[in-house]
């Protein structure tokens, strides 16, 4: 039997030889978790699953969505920010977590410093929808009805500080009517209660609204943006209805914890942009009212900073900032 010291020496030598091999294993070499800061059923979940499926095919490794709803996205965002920056925990950073929330309230994370921007996916306008039972067919009729019947109009949101909340508050201020805000853990839950009559209106992204528009469970009255949406050609823009500065975009991207290795960031960005360039995926996302917006990590980081600045300005101008902690 060889001496004990010699046995240990051989063991450590084997470990030393194995370590570089493990360190050089190509990324990703095990499943990657993508945190979705909403419950299943909303636009974040939809976009996340589409991208995760295509990435899994492209790189030959599983990308798995983990839904983590609550606190307007802050629970998921803090979880992602605190994760080890090894590329195996990512998050869908979107307009709420990385634009409107930081713009209107104090959040327990820094949307810029605590994250590594990886890739933009795309964006969709927002659409104002009501229950079919609400006796209106145009935005002007809705405003007149809401002004006369404020107690009959409650609206659902996917949480305080989200774009659908901020846009609705901006609309209320511009049109001078009252409506009670009912926050939910996700826009999917808000749609459920709209169907049940607990709320009468929602201001979601077009992608989240389209399944409900197609089934006739909601009535669309106006869309944000400079022009009508091709999926809703008969629905006027807010500008057509007499309201300027309603250009909100529900956008989605992929972020990781701060200090993610540049090589991993670059690889993920390249793979995501390759996926976004596929005609099949573009058609799939277009069918969900989402236009792809490929960017470099640097461009995406600048986009996030500009969005925070924009929505901070809008919130202050319309006196809808909320300083309460989340």
C-alpha positions as CSV (number, residue, x, y, z in Angstrom):
1,X,0.0,0.0,0.0
2,X,1.5,3.4,-0.9
3,X,2.3,5.8,1.9
4,X,-0.6,8.0,3.1
5,X,1.2,11.2,2.1
6,X,1.8,10.0,-1.4
7,X,-1.9,9.1,-1.7
8,X,-2.9,12.6,-0.7
9,X,-0.4,14.0,-3.2
10,X,-1.9,12.0,-6.0
11,X,-5.4,13.1,-4.9
12,X,-4.5,16.8,-4.9
13,X,-2.8,16.5,-8.2
14,X,-5.9,14.9,-9.7
15,X,-8.0,17.8,-8.3
16,X,-5.6,20.3,-9.7
17,X,-5.8,18.8,-13.2
18,X,-9.6,18.6,-13.0
19,X,-10.1,22.2,-11.9
20,X,-8.8,24.0,-15.0
21,X,-10.9,21.6,-17.1
22,X,-14.0,22.5,-15.2
23,X,-13.2,26.2,-15.3
24,X,-12.8,26.0,-19.1
25,X,-16.2,24.2,-19.7
26,X,-18.2,26.3,-22.2
27,X,-21.0,28.4,-20.9
28,X,-23.7,27.3,-20.3
29,X,-22.9,23.8,-19.2
30,X,-26.0,23.4,-16.9
31,X,-29.6,24.8,-16.9
32,X,-30.0,28.6,-16.7
33,X,-32.8,30.1,-14.7
34,X,-34.6,33.2,-16.0
35,X,-36.6,34.9,-13.3
36,X,-40.0,36.3,-14.5
37,X,-41.2,39.0,-12.1
38,X,-44.8,38.2,-12.7
39,X,-47.2,35.3,-12.2
40,X,-48.0,33.1,-15.2
41,X,-50.4,34.6,-17.7
42,X,-49.0,38.1,-18.2
43,X,-46.8,39.6,-20.9
44,X,-43.6,39.0,-19.0
45,X,-44.3,35.3,-18.6
46,X,-45.3,35.0,-22.3
47,X,-42.2,36.7,-23.7
48,X,-40.0,34.9,-21.2
49,X,-41.2,31.5,-22.2
50,X,-40.9,32.2,-26.0
51,X,-37.3,33.4,-25.6
52,X,-36.3,30.6,-23.1
53,X,-37.6,28.0,-25.5
54,X,-35.6,29.4,-28.5
55,X,-32.5,29.9,-26.4
56,X,-32.7,26.3,-25.2
57,X,-32.8,25.1,-28.8
58,X,-30.0,27.5,-29.9
59,X,-27.4,26.6,-27.3
60,X,-28.4,23.0,-26.4
61,X,-28.9,23.8,-22.8
62,X,-32.1,24.4,-20.8
63,X,-33.3,27.9,-20.1
64,X,-36.0,27.6,-17.5
65,X,-38.5,30.3,-16.4
66,X,-39.1,30.8,-12.7
67,X,-42.1,33.0,-11.9
68,X,-41.6,35.1,-8.9
69,X,-44.4,37.6,-8.5
70,X,-45.1,40.2,-5.8
71,X,-44.4,43.7,-4.7
72,X,-44.6,45.1,-8.2
73,X,-41.6,43.1,-9.2
74,X,-39.3,44.0,-6.3
75,X,-39.2,40.5,-4.9
76,X,-37.9,39.0,-8.2
77,X,-35.6,42.0,-8.8
78,X,-33.9,41.7,-5.4
79,X,-33.5,38.0,-5.9
80,X,-31.9,38.4,-9.2
81,X,-29.6,41.3,-8.0
82,X,-28.3,39.1,-5.1
83,X,-27.7,36.1,-7.3
84,X,-24.1,34.9,-8.0
85,X,-23.0,36.7,-11.2
86,X,-22.1,33.4,-13.0
87,X,-24.7,33.6,-15.8
88,X,-27.0,30.9,-14.4
89,X,-29.5,33.3,-12.8
90,X,-30.9,35.9,-15.2
91,X,-34.1,38.0,-15.1
92,X,-36.6,39.5,-17.5
93,X,-36.0,43.2,-16.8
94,X,-38.9,45.1,-18.2
95,X,-40.5,48.5,-18.2
96,X,-41.8,48.2,-14.6
97,X,-38.8,46.8,-12.9
98,X,-36.3,49.0,-14.8
99,X,-38.1,52.2,-15.6
100,X,-41.4,53.1,-14.0
101,X,-40.9,51.6,-10.5
102,X,-37.6,53.4,-10.0
103,X,-39.2,56.6,-11.5
104,X,-42.2,56.8,-9.2
105,X,-41.1,55.3,-5.9
106,X,-38.3,54.3,-3.6
107,X,-37.3,50.7,-4.5
108,X,-34.9,48.4,-2.6
109,X,-32.5,48.1,-5.6
110,X,-30.7,50.3,-8.1
111,X,-32.0,49.5,-11.5
112,X,-28.7,50.5,-13.1
113,X,-25.9,49.7,-10.6
114,X,-27.3,46.4,-9.4
115,X,-27.6,44.8,-12.8
116,X,-25.8,43.9,-16.0
117,X,-27.8,44.8,-19.1
118,X,-27.6,41.9,-21.5
119,X,-30.1,42.2,-24.3
120,X,-33.3,44.0,-25.3
121,X,-36.0,41.7,-26.6
122,X,-38.7,44.1,-27.8
123,X,-41.7,46.3,-27.0
124,X,-45.4,46.7,-27.5
125,X,-47.7,49.7,-27.1
126,X,-50.3,49.8,-24.4
127,X,-54.1,49.6,-25.0
128,X,-56.9,50.9,-22.8
129,X,-59.6,48.2,-22.5
130,X,-62.9,48.0,-20.6
131,X,-65.4,45.2,-19.8
132,X,-68.0,44.7,-22.6
133,X,-70.7,45.6,-20.0
134,X,-69.4,49.2,-19.7
135,X,-71.8,51.2,-21.8
136,X,-69.2,53.0,-24.0
137,X,-67.7,52.4,-27.4
138,X,-65.2,55.3,-27.7
139,X,-62.6,56.9,-25.4
140,X,-64.7,60.1,-25.3
141,X,-67.8,58.1,-24.2
142,X,-65.7,56.4,-21.5
143,X,-64.5,59.7,-20.1
144,X,-68.0,61.1,-20.0
145,X,-69.3,58.0,-18.3
146,X,-66.4,57.9,-15.8
147,X,-67.0,61.6,-14.9
148,X,-70.6,60.9,-14.2
149,X,-70.2,57.5,-12.5
150,X,-66.8,57.5,-10.6
151,X,-68.1,54.9,-8.2
152,X,-68.7,52.5,-11.1
153,X,-65.2,52.5,-12.5
154,X,-62.3,50.6,-10.8
155,X,-59.3,49.7,-12.8
156,X,-56.8,46.9,-12.3
157,X,-53.0,47.1,-12.5
158,X,-50.1,44.7,-12.2
159,X,-48.8,46.6,-9.2
160,X,-48.0,50.2,-8.1
161,X,-45.4,51.8,-10.3
162,X,-45.9,49.5,-13.3
163,X,-46.5,51.1,-16.7
164,X,-50.2,50.2,-16.8
165,X,-50.6,52.0,-13.5
166,X,-48.6,55.0,-14.4
167,X,-50.3,55.3,-17.8
168,X,-53.8,55.1,-16.3
169,X,-53.0,57.7,-13.7
170,X,-51.7,60.0,-16.5
171,X,-54.9,59.4,-18.4
172,X,-57.1,60.2,-15.3
173,X,-55.1,63.4,-14.8
174,X,-55.4,64.4,-18.4
175,X,-59.1,63.6,-18.8
176,X,-60.1,64.7,-15.3
177,X,-62.0,61.7,-14.0
178,X,-61.7,59.6,-10.8
179,X,-61.2,55.9,-10.7
180,X,-60.0,53.6,-8.0
181,X,-56.8,51.6,-8.6
182,X,-56.8,47.9,-7.7
183,X,-53.3,46.5,-7.7
184,X,-52.7,42.8,-8.5
185,X,-49.7,40.5,-8.4
186,X,-49.8,40.3,-12.2
187,X,-51.8,41.6,-15.2
188,X,-53.1,38.1,-15.7
189,X,-54.9,38.3,-12.3
190,X,-56.3,41.7,-13.2
191,X,-57.8,40.3,-16.4
192,X,-59.4,37.5,-14.3
193,X,-61.1,40.0,-12.1
194,X,-62.1,42.2,-15.0
195,X,-63.9,39.1,-16.4
196,X,-65.5,38.7,-13.0
197,X,-66.6,42.3,-12.8
198,X,-64.4,43.4,-9.8
199,X,-62.7,45.9,-12.1
200,X,-64.0,47.6,-15.2
201,X,-60.8,48.8,-17.0
202,X,-57.2,47.9,-17.6
203,X,-54.4,49.6,-19.5
204,X,-52.1,46.6,-20.4
205,X,-49.6,46.1,-23.2
206,X,-51.1,45.1,-26.5
207,X,-49.4,41.7,-26.3
208,X,-51.0,40.8,-22.9
209,X,-54.4,42.2,-24.1
210,X,-54.7,40.5,-27.5
211,X,-55.9,37.0,-26.3
212,X,-58.7,38.8,-24.4
213,X,-59.5,41.1,-27.3
214,X,-59.7,38.1,-29.7
215,X,-62.2,36.3,-27.4
216,X,-64.3,39.4,-26.9
217,X,-63.8,39.5,-23.2
218,X,-62.6,43.1,-23.3
219,X,-63.4,46.1,-25.5
220,X,-60.3,48.1,-26.7
221,X,-60.8,51.9,-26.9
222,X,-57.4,53.4,-27.6
223,X,-53.7,52.6,-28.0
224,X,-50.6,54.4,-27.1
225,X,-48.0,55.4,-29.7
226,X,-47.8,57.5,-32.9
227,X,-49.9,55.3,-35.1
228,X,-52.6,52.6,-34.9
229,X,-51.4,49.1,-34.2
230,X,-51.7,46.6,-37.1
231,X,-53.4,44.1,-34.9
232,X,-56.0,46.7,-33.9
233,X,-56.5,48.7,-37.0
234,X,-59.9,50.0,-35.9
235,X,-58.7,51.2,-32.5
236,X,-57.6,54.9,-32.6
237,X,-54.5,56.2,-30.9
238,X,-54.8,58.4,-27.8
239,X,-53.5,61.3,-30.0
240,X,-56.4,60.8,-32.4
241,X,-58.7,60.9,-29.4
242,X,-57.2,64.3,-28.4
243,X,-54.6,63.2,-25.8
244,X,-50.9,64.0,-26.5
245,X,-47.8,62.4,-24.9
246,X,-49.3,58.9,-24.6
247,X,-46.3,57.1,-26.1
248,X,-45.7,54.4,-23.4
249,X,-44.1,51.2,-24.5
250,X,-44.2,47.9,-22.6
251,X,-40.7,46.6,-23.3
252,X,-38.9,43.5,-22.2
253,X,-35.2,42.6,-22.0
254,X,-32.7,40.2,-20.3
255,X,-30.5,41.4,-17.4
256,X,-28.2,39.7,-15.0
257,X,-26.7,40.6,-11.6
258,X,-24.0,43.3,-11.5
259,X,-20.5,42.2,-12.4
260,X,-21.5,39.5,-14.8
261,X,-18.4,38.5,-16.8
262,X,-18.1,40.4,-20.1
263,X,-17.6,37.1,-22.0
264,X,-20.8,35.7,-20.7
265,X,-22.7,38.9,-21.3
266,X,-21.4,39.0,-24.9
267,X,-22.3,35.4,-25.6
268,X,-25.8,35.8,-24.2
269,X,-26.3,39.0,-26.2
270,X,-25.1,37.4,-29.4
271,X,-27.3,34.3,-28.9
272,X,-30.4,36.4,-28.1
273,X,-29.9,38.7,-31.1
274,X,-29.4,35.6,-33.3
275,X,-32.7,34.3,-32.0
276,X,-34.4,37.6,-32.6
277,X,-33.2,37.7,-36.2
278,X,-35.1,34.4,-37.0
279,X,-38.1,35.1,-39.2
280,X,-40.1,32.5,-37.4
281,X,-39.6,34.2,-34.1
282,X,-40.2,37.7,-35.5
283,X,-43.5,36.4,-36.9
284,X,-44.4,34.7,-33.6
285,X,-43.6,37.9,-31.6
286,X,-45.4,40.1,-34.1
287,X,-48.5,37.9,-33.7
288,X,-48.3,38.8,-30.0
289,X,-48.0,42.5,-30.8
290,X,-44.3,42.6,-29.9
291,X,-41.8,44.3,-32.2
292,X,-38.2,43.0,-31.7
293,X,-35.6,45.7,-30.7
294,X,-32.1,44.1,-30.8
295,X,-29.4,46.1,-29.0
296,X,-25.9,45.7,-27.7
297,X,-25.5,45.5,-23.9
298,X,-24.2,49.1,-23.9
299,X,-27.2,50.3,-26.0
300,X,-29.6,48.5,-23.7
301,X,-28.0,50.0,-20.6
302,X,-28.4,53.5,-22.1
303,X,-32.0,52.7,-23.0
304,X,-32.8,51.8,-19.4
305,X,-31.2,55.0,-18.1
306,X,-33.2,57.1,-20.6
307,X,-36.5,55.3,-19.7
308,X,-36.0,56.0,-16.0
309,X,-35.3,59.7,-16.7
310,X,-38.4,59.9,-19.0
311,X,-40.9,58.3,-16.6
312,X,-39.5,60.3,-13.7
313,X,-40.3,63.4,-15.7
314,X,-43.8,62.2,-16.6
315,X,-44.6,61.2,-13.0
316,X,-43.5,64.5,-11.6
317,X,-45.3,66.5,-14.3
318,X,-48.5,64.6,-13.6
319,X,-48.0,64.6,-9.8
320,X,-48.3,60.9,-9.6
321,X,-45.0,60.0,-7.9
322,X,-45.2,57.7,-4.9
323,X,-42.5,58.0,-2.3
324,X,-43.6,55.1,-0.1
325,X,-41.1,52.2,0.1
326,X,-41.8,48.9,-1.7
